[in-house]
Amino acid sequence: MTQPLQNNQGFTLLELVLATCIMGVLAQFVVMDMLGHMPQRRLSGATRQVTWDLMRARMQAIKLRHNVQVTFVDAHTYSIWMDTNNNGVTDSGEEEVKSVDTKYRGVNVTSTHNITFNSRGASPNAATITLTNAKGSKVIAVNVAGLIQAE
């Protein structure tokens, strides 16, 4: 007659393989859920970036007492231009080009007007900036007083 094993501590190879497979399937569900939320996160991030850049442009206009213009070049690019020598021409170092596509793929930016902030932070015309992607759209409104609101 044989004696049963006395040391039953630990896991069998089959138990370890099954536990690993179950963890892998659960991890796949989590990753798939996260990938589904990425377009919405990109849209929110791009909206924050454009809003902060507009706020910064307004503050530069007030601080340095110069007009600062934000021009929307294409669906992904906008430029912030400060005419520091008041000659009406974009000189070296006066323009900063920004792109939402580098960090936030698939987000398009459109605007009803280019925005110019004067030395008091006001803008001669109101503008609506719309950011869109596959998950929807977000709007940033700039009024004539220079107030910037992301909706």
C-alpha positions as CSV (number, residue, x, y, z in Angstrom):
1,M,0.0,0.0,0.0
2,T,1.3,3.4,-0.9
3,Q,1.2,6.4,1.3
4,P,-0.6,9.6,0.1
5,L,1.4,12.7,-0.3
6,Q,1.6,14.6,2.9
7,N,2.7,18.0,1.4
8,N,-0.3,19.4,-0.5
9,Q,0.9,23.0,-0.6
10,G,1.1,25.1,-3.8
11,F,-0.7,25.0,-7.1
12,T,-0.7,22.5,-9.9
13,L,0.5,23.5,-13.4
14,L,-3.1,23.2,-14.7
15,E,-4.4,25.6,-12.0
16,L,-1.7,28.2,-12.9
17,V,-2.4,28.0,-16.6
18,L,-6.2,28.4,-16.1
19,A,-5.7,31.4,-13.7
20,T,-3.3,33.1,-16.3
21,C,-5.8,32.6,-19.1
22,I,-8.7,34.1,-17.1
23,M,-6.5,37.1,-16.1
24,G,-5.6,37.5,-19.8
25,V,-9.2,37.5,-20.9
26,L,-10.2,40.1,-18.2
27,A,-7.2,42.3,-19.2
28,Q,-8.3,42.2,-22.8
29,F,-11.8,43.5,-21.8
30,V,-10.3,46.3,-19.9
31,V,-8.0,47.4,-22.8
32,M,-10.9,47.2,-25.3
33,D,-13.0,49.4,-23.0
34,M,-10.2,52.0,-22.6
35,L,-9.6,52.1,-26.4
36,G,-13.3,53.0,-26.9
37,H,-12.9,56.1,-24.7
38,M,-9.8,57.4,-26.4
39,P,-11.5,59.6,-29.0
40,Q,-13.5,61.3,-26.3
41,R,-10.4,61.9,-24.2
42,R,-8.5,63.3,-27.3
43,L,-11.4,65.7,-27.9
44,S,-11.4,66.9,-24.3
45,G,-7.6,67.3,-24.3
46,A,-7.6,69.3,-27.5
47,T,-10.4,71.5,-26.2
48,R,-8.3,72.2,-23.0
49,Q,-5.2,72.9,-25.1
50,V,-7.0,75.5,-27.4
51,T,-8.7,77.1,-24.4
52,W,-5.5,77.5,-22.5
53,D,-3.7,78.9,-25.6
54,L,-6.5,81.4,-26.1
55,M,-6.3,82.4,-22.4
56,R,-2.5,82.7,-22.6
57,A,-2.8,84.9,-25.8
58,R,-5.3,87.2,-24.0
59,M,-3.0,87.5,-21.0
60,Q,0.0,88.3,-23.2
61,A,-2.0,91.1,-24.9
62,I,-2.8,92.6,-21.5
63,K,0.6,92.1,-20.0
64,L,2.7,93.4,-22.9
65,R,0.1,96.0,-24.2
66,H,0.2,94.6,-27.8
67,N,-2.4,93.1,-30.0
68,V,-2.2,89.3,-30.1
69,Q,-3.9,87.5,-33.0
70,V,-4.9,83.9,-33.1
71,T,-5.3,82.7,-36.7
72,F,-6.8,79.3,-37.6
73,V,-4.7,78.1,-40.5
74,D,-6.3,74.7,-41.3
75,A,-8.2,71.9,-39.7
76,H,-5.4,71.1,-37.3
77,T,-3.2,74.1,-37.0
78,Y,-3.5,77.6,-35.5
79,S,-1.0,80.3,-34.9
80,I,-0.6,82.9,-32.2
81,W,1.0,86.1,-33.5
82,M,2.1,89.1,-31.4
83,D,3.2,92.2,-33.4
84,T,5.8,93.4,-30.8
85,N,7.3,96.1,-33.1
86,N,3.8,97.3,-34.4
87,N,4.8,97.0,-38.0
88,G,1.9,94.8,-39.1
89,V,4.2,92.2,-40.5
90,T,5.0,88.8,-39.0
91,D,8.7,89.0,-38.1
92,S,10.9,86.3,-36.8
93,G,10.0,85.2,-33.2
94,E,6.6,86.9,-33.3
95,E,4.6,83.9,-34.3
96,E,4.0,80.6,-32.5
97,V,2.4,77.8,-34.5
98,K,0.3,75.2,-32.7
99,S,-1.1,71.9,-33.9
100,V,-3.7,69.8,-32.1
101,D,-3.0,66.9,-34.4
102,T,0.4,66.1,-32.8
103,K,-1.1,65.2,-29.4
104,Y,-4.7,64.6,-30.3
105,R,-5.0,62.6,-33.5
106,G,-8.3,62.9,-35.4
107,V,-9.4,66.2,-33.9
108,N,-10.4,69.0,-36.3
109,V,-10.6,72.7,-35.4
110,T,-12.7,75.3,-37.2
111,S,-13.5,78.9,-36.2
112,T,-16.0,81.5,-37.3
113,H,-13.4,84.3,-37.1
114,N,-9.7,84.8,-36.4
115,I,-9.4,86.3,-32.9
116,T,-7.5,89.5,-32.0
117,F,-7.0,90.4,-28.4
118,N,-6.2,94.1,-27.7
119,S,-4.2,95.5,-24.8
120,R,-7.3,95.4,-22.6
121,G,-8.0,91.8,-23.4
122,A,-11.1,92.5,-25.5
123,S,-11.7,91.2,-29.0
124,P,-13.3,93.3,-31.7
125,N,-15.5,90.4,-32.9
126,A,-16.9,87.3,-31.1
127,A,-15.8,83.9,-32.4
128,T,-16.9,80.3,-31.9
129,I,-14.3,77.6,-32.2
130,T,-15.6,74.1,-32.8
131,L,-13.5,71.0,-32.2
132,T,-14.8,67.7,-33.7
133,N,-13.8,64.1,-34.0
134,A,-15.5,60.7,-34.4
135,K,-17.0,60.9,-30.9
136,G,-18.7,64.3,-31.2
137,S,-17.8,68.0,-30.9
138,K,-17.0,70.7,-28.3
139,V,-17.3,74.4,-28.6
140,I,-15.2,77.3,-27.3
141,A,-16.8,80.7,-27.3
142,V,-14.9,84.0,-27.3
143,N,-17.1,87.1,-26.7
144,V,-16.2,90.8,-27.5
145,A,-15.1,91.3,-23.9
146,G,-12.5,88.6,-24.4
147,L,-14.1,86.1,-22.1
148,I,-13.3,82.5,-23.2
149,Q,-15.7,79.7,-22.3
150,A,-15.4,76.0,-23.2
151,E,-18.8,74.4,-23.4
